[in-house]
Amino acid sequence: MPQFIQHNPLCLASSSPRRQMFLKKYGLKFECRSPKINETPEKNETARNFVKRMASEKASEVQRRFSNLPENVIILSGDTIVFFDDTILGKPENAQHARTMLKQLSGQTHQIFSGFSILDTVSGEEISDVICTEVRFQKLHDEILEWYINSGEAFGKAGAYSIQGLGTILVESIRGSYNNVVGFPIECIITHLTANAWISFAEPEKTEVAA
């Protein structure tokens, strides 16, 4: 049963399986296009400004590079970083790098910043925002560190962990949006999509009660 009625085609400016998962969860149909942009922070650029700029540039680049998109498409994009001690933690290069990152985060609170952009290709209107979630790690002893690194999950993940995977047991608490930590604050995005009538809520089917 559809959860939403789409009034515009959607394009996800990302190849992220996690971002695709969020849209599929709500029955939304979309195309995927992978942007190619320079993802280097500018000098003295704040983490908040960086992810907002990245999300906006990804949406604009997809609109510019892919001329075969539907003319009334809504482009969705996002960028997520792990931020700790005034440093953006990227993806670990090897096991030792992952171990160093996780030891940094052990027993500490770090921030997850996600910028998102919603681009209306007809009007040129762009909605963008940044969501921040605070994540506190448990104190990680050597046994759990080695177990997690050996699982392989740390690789390819910013900050060397995945909260929706095995890495959930590394986390003591979060303050803010869980979806944001996964990589896409879908609750904010759906709100904007419905408010602008790009999608609308489907009427639930009525179930007849037997006499």
C-alpha positions as CSV (number, residue, x, y, z in Angstrom):
1,M,0.0,0.0,0.0
2,P,1.5,3.4,-1.0
3,Q,2.4,5.7,1.8
4,F,2.7,8.8,-0.3
5,I,1.4,10.0,-3.6
6,Q,4.2,11.6,-5.8
7,H,3.4,14.7,-7.8
8,N,6.9,15.2,-9.1
9,P,9.6,12.7,-10.0
10,L,12.5,12.5,-7.6
11,C,16.2,12.2,-8.2
12,L,18.6,11.3,-5.4
13,A,22.0,12.9,-6.0
14,S,23.8,10.1,-4.2
15,S,24.8,6.4,-4.6
16,S,24.5,5.9,-0.8
17,P,22.6,2.7,0.0
18,R,21.5,4.2,3.3
19,R,19.9,7.3,1.6
20,Q,18.2,5.0,-1.0
21,M,16.9,2.9,1.9
22,F,15.1,5.9,3.5
23,L,13.3,6.8,0.3
24,K,12.4,3.1,-0.5
25,K,11.0,2.7,3.0
26,Y,8.3,5.2,2.3
27,G,7.5,3.8,-1.1
28,L,9.0,6.8,-3.0
29,K,10.1,6.2,-6.6
30,F,13.4,7.9,-7.6
31,E,16.4,7.9,-9.9
32,C,19.9,7.9,-8.6
33,R,22.7,10.1,-10.0
34,S,26.1,10.3,-8.5
35,P,27.7,13.8,-8.4
36,K,31.4,14.5,-8.9
37,I,32.5,17.5,-6.9
38,N,35.5,18.6,-4.9
39,E,34.8,17.6,-1.3
40,T,37.6,19.6,0.3
41,P,36.7,22.1,3.0
42,E,37.7,25.7,2.3
43,K,40.1,27.4,4.6
44,N,38.5,28.3,8.0
45,E,35.2,26.8,6.8
46,T,33.0,25.6,9.7
47,A,31.7,22.0,9.7
48,R,28.1,23.3,9.4
49,N,28.8,25.5,6.4
50,F,30.9,22.7,4.8
51,V,28.1,20.1,4.8
52,K,25.5,22.7,3.7
53,R,27.7,23.8,0.8
54,M,28.4,20.1,-0.2
55,A,24.7,19.2,-0.3
56,S,23.9,22.3,-2.4
57,E,26.8,21.7,-4.8
58,K,25.8,18.0,-5.3
59,A,22.3,19.0,-6.2
60,S,23.4,21.7,-8.6
61,E,26.0,19.5,-10.2
62,V,23.5,16.7,-10.9
63,Q,21.1,19.1,-12.5
64,R,23.9,20.6,-14.7
65,R,25.5,17.3,-15.7
66,F,22.5,15.1,-16.4
67,S,20.4,16.6,-19.1
68,N,18.1,13.6,-19.4
69,L,16.3,14.1,-16.1
70,P,12.6,14.9,-16.2
71,E,12.0,18.6,-16.6
72,N,10.0,18.8,-13.3
73,V,12.2,16.7,-11.2
74,I,13.0,17.4,-7.5
75,I,16.6,16.7,-6.7
76,L,17.5,15.5,-3.2
77,S,21.0,15.6,-1.9
78,G,22.9,15.2,1.3
79,D,26.3,15.3,3.0
80,T,27.2,13.9,6.4
81,I,30.4,14.3,8.4
82,V,31.6,13.1,11.8
83,F,33.1,16.0,13.8
84,F,35.3,15.7,16.9
85,D,37.8,18.0,18.6
86,D,37.5,20.6,15.7
87,T,38.4,17.9,13.2
88,I,36.3,16.2,10.4
89,L,36.8,12.4,10.8
90,G,36.7,10.8,7.4
91,K,36.8,7.1,6.4
92,P,39.7,5.1,7.8
93,E,42.5,4.2,5.4
94,N,43.4,1.0,7.2
95,A,42.9,-0.9,10.5
96,Q,45.4,1.2,12.4
97,H,43.6,4.4,11.2
98,A,40.2,2.9,12.3
99,R,41.7,2.0,15.7
100,T,43.0,5.5,16.2
101,M,39.7,7.1,15.3
102,L,37.7,4.8,17.6
103,K,40.1,5.4,20.5
104,Q,39.6,9.2,20.0
105,L,35.8,8.8,20.2
106,S,35.9,6.3,23.2
107,G,34.1,7.7,26.2
108,Q,33.6,11.1,24.4
109,T,30.8,13.0,22.7
110,H,31.1,13.9,19.0
111,Q,28.8,15.6,16.5
112,I,27.2,14.4,13.3
113,F,26.4,17.1,10.9
114,S,24.2,16.4,7.9
115,G,23.5,19.0,5.3
116,F,20.6,18.4,2.9
117,S,19.3,20.2,-0.2
118,I,16.0,19.9,-2.0
119,L,16.2,21.6,-5.5
120,D,13.1,22.4,-7.6
121,T,14.5,22.3,-11.1
122,V,11.5,24.2,-12.5
123,S,11.5,27.3,-10.2
124,G,15.1,27.0,-9.2
125,E,14.0,27.2,-5.5
126,E,16.3,25.4,-3.2
127,I,15.6,24.4,0.4
128,S,18.7,23.5,2.4
129,D,19.5,23.0,6.1
130,V,21.9,21.4,8.5
131,I,21.0,19.0,11.2
132,C,23.3,18.2,14.1
133,T,23.2,15.2,16.4
134,E,25.4,14.6,19.4
135,V,26.6,11.0,19.9
136,R,28.3,9.8,23.0
137,F,30.4,6.6,22.8
138,Q,30.9,4.1,25.6
139,K,34.4,3.7,27.0
140,L,35.8,1.2,24.6
141,H,38.1,-1.5,25.9
142,D,40.7,-3.2,23.6
143,E,38.6,-6.4,23.2
144,I,35.6,-4.6,21.7
145,L,37.8,-2.4,19.6
146,E,39.6,-5.4,18.0
147,W,36.3,-7.2,17.6
148,Y,34.7,-4.3,15.8
149,I,37.7,-3.6,13.5
150,N,37.9,-7.3,12.6
151,S,34.2,-7.3,11.7
152,G,35.2,-5.1,8.7
153,E,32.3,-2.7,9.3
154,A,34.5,0.2,10.2
155,F,35.9,0.6,6.7
156,G,34.1,2.9,4.3
157,K,32.4,4.6,7.2
158,A,33.0,8.2,8.3
159,G,34.4,8.1,11.9
160,A,35.0,4.3,11.5
161,Y,31.6,3.1,12.7
162,S,28.0,2.5,11.6
163,I,25.3,3.2,14.1
164,Q,22.7,1.1,12.3
165,G,25.0,-1.9,12.1
166,L,27.2,-3.7,14.6
167,G,28.5,-0.3,15.8
168,T,25.3,0.3,17.7
169,I,26.9,-1.3,20.7
170,L,29.6,1.3,20.7
171,V,27.1,4.1,21.4
172,E,26.1,5.1,24.9
173,S,23.5,7.7,23.9
174,I,22.5,10.1,21.2
175,R,20.9,13.6,21.4
176,G,19.0,14.5,18.3
177,S,18.0,12.8,15.1
178,Y,18.9,9.1,14.8
179,N,18.2,9.2,11.1
180,N,20.8,12.0,10.8
181,V,23.5,9.7,12.2
182,V,22.6,7.1,9.6
183,G,23.1,9.7,7.0
184,F,19.8,11.4,5.9
185,P,17.5,13.3,8.2
186,I,14.4,11.9,6.4
187,E,11.9,13.4,8.8
188,C,13.0,16.9,7.8
189,I,13.1,16.1,4.1
190,I,9.6,14.5,4.1
191,T,8.2,17.6,5.9
192,H,9.5,19.9,3.2
193,L,8.3,17.6,0.3
194,T,4.8,17.5,1.7
195,A,4.7,21.2,2.6
196,N,5.5,22.1,-1.0
197,A,3.0,19.5,-2.4
198,W,5.8,17.6,-4.2
199,I,4.4,14.5,-2.4
200,S,1.2,14.1,-0.4
201,F,0.0,11.5,2.1
202,A,-2.0,8.6,0.6
203,E,-5.4,7.8,2.1
204,P,-5.3,4.6,4.1
205,E,-7.4,1.8,2.7
206,K,-10.5,1.1,4.8
207,T,-10.8,-2.4,6.2
208,E,-14.3,-3.8,6.4
209,V,-15.2,-5.3,9.7
210,A,-17.1,-8.6,9.5
211,A,-20.5,-8.6,11.1
